[in-house]
Amino acid sequence: MAVNVSEALDIIYKNTTKTKFEIIPIENAIGRICAQELNAIHSLPKFDNSAMDGYAILIEDAGNVLKVEKKIFAGDNVNMNLDFGSCAKIMTGAKIPNNAQAVVPQELVEIINDEHIKVPEDIKKLQHIRFIGEDIKKGDLLIKDGTTINFAQITLLTSQGITHLKVYKKPKVMVFSSGEELKLHYESVEDYQIYNSNTPSFLSRAQELGCEVSFIGGARDSVESLAEFIGNSLDADLIITSGGVSVGEADFTRDAFEKFDFVKLIDGIKIKPGKPTIFGKINNTLVLNLPGNPLACSMIFEMFGKIIVQKLLGSSEIYHNSITTKMSSDLKNKKGRITLVPGFFDGEKFSVSSKLSPGMVSVLSSCNSFMVLDENVEALKTNDEVKILPINWKFFSENEKDYVTKC
C-alpha cells in the first residue's frame, strides 16, 4: 500500500544509518562529514599580541616622549616589562610586553631620534591589542559530529595543529541498468530502441552528492539475470535501480528482489510524479527502486534519494530546507496528491518549467529547484509566496522544517 510523503520520509530516517568511519589527512577532508566532536587544544591567540605595527606603551605615558627599549618581532619569545617613560617597538602579531596597556600605530608617532619617540595624548587603554583566547578559548567546541568539512573548518583544524580527521566513509552506491530495450550511451541503437538516461543520471548525481559509485553493467530482461546483478551488489550501502516494478509481463525487478531476504519498507508513495517507488533493504544494503520515467525518476531521487544519501554520509543536516520566494507566473495544478514541480529560481522569483511530462529527459537541464505542492493546491497566481527546494546545490537543515507550498 502506498504511503504519504511524510510517512515515506519517516521510514527513510528510521531505516538509514550512517556509514563507518576512517581517518584521513585534513588536506583530503574537503566535502567529507566529520565523525567526531573536536574541541580546541589551544587558545587563539595563544598569547596577547599586537594588532598593528607600532609601539607598546603604558597608558600613563600618553602624550610623553618615550625611550625605545626594544624591538619585538613576530615569533620572538619575549618576557619583559615596561618601565614608565619607556616603550617597545613592536610588529603585528608579536607578543606584547607583560604589562603593556596599549599599542600606538607607528604612523601616529613622532620620531625624535633613533632611541626616542613622542606618542599622542588621545590613547585608549588596551587599543590595538589582541588578547589570548579572544578568538578561540581552549576547550571551545570547534566542529560537531556530522559537520560537512569546508575551507572554514580546515582553517580551524590547522589553527590547532590538527593533521588528521575522523570522517564517515563515503557511502558505496551500486548502479546497474535493466531493460533490453534500453541501451547505454556508448552503444549503438536501433530504431525501436532508446538510450538509458536514468543509469548515467544515478551515477553522476550520487557522485555529486559525495558517494563512491560503481556501475556493474546491464541486466537482461529475466529474473535470473537481475538476481545475479542484485547478488553482486550486496556489499554496497545502497542499490539504485529504476523501472521494472509494475505489474506488466516484462517487469522482472520486483520478482528478482523477492529472491533475496528483501524487506520492503515502502511500496509506492502518494506523490506525483513517481508513485511506483520502492524502498527496502536486504540485510544491511538499502534498495531504492525508482520509477522508469526519466523526470519522475529524477524528481523522486531529489525528494527522497538525497535524504538517504545525507543519512548515509553521516551528516547532521538531514531535513529538507527551503527558500521562500514568489511565483513569476500563474500555475494550475490537479489536486489530490502532493506534486513535485521543477523550475528555475533566478534569485527573485520561481518560474515553473514549460515541460512537466514525467517521461521527459530535458527538463532538469534547465531547472535548478522545485516546489513541493500540497495536495490541496489547485492554482497559484503571479507573486504568490511559495517555497522551493534547490537541485543544483545542497540545502539541508539539522531541524525539521515545513517546505510544502500550501494554498
Secondary structure, DSSP 8 states (H G I E B T S, - for coil): --B-HHHHHHHHHHH-----EEEEEGGG-TT-BB-S-EE-SS-BSSS-EESSSEEEE-GGGTTSEEEEEEEE-TT--------TTEEEEE-TT-B--TT--EEEEGGG-EEEETTEEE--S---TTTTEE-TTSSB-TT-EEE-TT-B--HHHHHHHHHTT--EEEEE---EEEEEEE-TTEE-TTS---TT-EE--HHHHHHHHHHHTT-EEEEEEEE-SSHHHHHHHHHTTTTSSEEEEES--SSSTT--HHHHHHTS-EEEEEE-BSEES--S-EEEEETTEEEEEE-SSHHHHHHHIIIIIHHHHHHHHT-S--EE--EEEEESS-EE---SSEEEEEEEE-SSEEEE-S---TT-SSGGGG-SEEEEE-TT--EE-TT-EEEEEESSS--EESS-----B--
